[in-house]
Amino acid sequence: MFVGDSLGRGVSGMSLHCSNNRDALAGALEACLRVVFGLLQVGNETAGLWFPCLASVPAAGGISSASEKEVDRHGTSVQLGNGCCFLQIPLFYLGDCLMKKSLIALAALGAFAGAASAQSSVTLYGTLDVGVAKATGLDLTAHGVSGSSFHTPSRFGIKGTEDLGNGMSAIFDLQTGGFGMGDGKSGNAGGGLSFGREAYVGLSGGFGTVKAGLDASVATYGFAGINLNGISSSDAADSVGIQPVTWYSSSRRPGFVSYTTPNMAGLDVAIGYTLKGTMEDVLAAYDKASTQARVNYVAGPLTVAVVAETKRSATSRTAYAVGGKYDAGMVVATLGYVVSTSEAIGKGITGGVAGKFGAATAGVQLAKNSETEDTGVELFANYALSKRTTLYADFLSNKKDAADTTVKKLGVGVQHNF
């Protein structure tokens, strides 16, 4: 092995002796090497690697052993002597070539990683609510006298999507059953972490969305948007039993399969099926399977919702509701009619109006159960410190006709969404 530069100094490289009786094919091989390495080089003409060439040396009129021939101005050269031929490839050129290849590889990797991140995503999200409250005629232990959530349960979740190609995606959502902000303990029975609000997988695409597992009820998806204060613990309709979001004492449906159509010019439809026996942990009597459906339509400032759910027990009935919301800009108004899950729970009318004043919103929501004669009056005010953080104050007056009592409660707090 020989190490040297074009002037014979020891630099870095190698050469192998070769005989001078090579054929024309060997010469063609040398020419190809010259062209390839000549195109890749960019610099230093002194230091380089010497590779053996297979071209033959002319018998007469050839280049002497002490001479060198410059093949091109970039530094690739051939040294002919003693019947041998060497092709010089400068080290600087090789380093440059390797660097170029590395940059290309990194660029390709970056493009691949970018494509991968665009195709799949996992998001941590949640709501943190801390409030304090005072009430008459009601034990507020679960609502915030210890600094727990008042307006809405604190919870967090993990959701994600994976691009499957051809416009279709796999989706999932896992959401905790709530936890106390006063002590950090789980709101689940027996404690411990569990995903008691959402735990489903599904497929979404041009055909719509299919989900299976534990999910919010069809009525929740359909009617929650009609409410002006986010279905708070001081909700007027819920206090008199005519809130579709809390039919069968829960906004969630375990053992649930649902299909939602794609949005068609503001119209979307959903249908869901809850398996038999899956809600017995809520109430033992809820042992029947049920079918749910909704229709939602949005046209400019107008939103309309129709929801229904078949009976889950021998004493229940098919529940349904129709409602609407009109957003005039500074003023928003709602109106709804609800037939709840049984005669004992009742039916009635609910509605409200809210005004927007910059970052502040204030409003009132009313509910009247025409079968139980219960009434609910809800006053609320919110101030948005940012898109994610809001100060709130909620007041509820709930008159129970049969017991001839009135429950009043007031709560104030802060809510942060992430």
HELIX and SHEET records of a PDB file:
HELIX    1   1 ALA A   24  LEU A   40  1                                  17    
HELIX    2   2 LEU A   91  GLN A  119  1                                  29    
HELIX    3   3 VAL A  218  PHE A  223  1                                   6    
HELIX    4   4 ALA A  224  ILE A  226  5                                   3    
HELIX    5   5 ALA A  236  SER A  239  1                                   4    
HELIX    6   6 PRO A  244  SER A  249  5                                   6    
SHEET    1   A 4 GLY A  48  PRO A  52  0                                        
SHEET    2   A 4 CYS A  84  PRO A  90 -1                                        
SHEET    3   A 4 SER A  77  GLY A  81 -1                                        
SHEET    4   A 4 LYS A  69  GLU A  70 -1                                        
SHEET    1   B17 SER A 120  THR A 136  0                                        
SHEET    2   B17 ARG A 155  GLY A 165 -1                                        
SHEET    3   B17 MET A 168  GLN A 175 -1                                        
SHEET    4   B17 GLU A 198  GLY A 205 -1                                        
SHEET    5   B17 GLY A 208  ALA A 216 -1                                        
SHEET    6   B17 ARG A 252  THR A 260 -1                                        
SHEET    7   B17 LEU A 267  THR A 274 -1                                        
SHEET    8   B17 SER A 290  ALA A 299 -1                                        
SHEET    9   B17 LEU A 302  GLU A 309 -1                                        
SHEET   10   B17 ALA A 319  ASP A 327 -1                                        
SHEET   11   B17 VAL A 331  VAL A 339 -1                                        
SHEET   12   B17 LYS A 347  PHE A 357 -1                                        
SHEET   13   B17 ALA A 360  ASN A 369 -1                                        
SHEET   14   B17 THR A 375  ALA A 384 -1                                        
SHEET   15   B17 THR A 389  LYS A 400 -1                                        
SHEET   16   B17 THR A 405  ASN A 417 -1                                        
SHEET   17   B17 SER A 120  THR A 136 -1                                        
END                                                                             
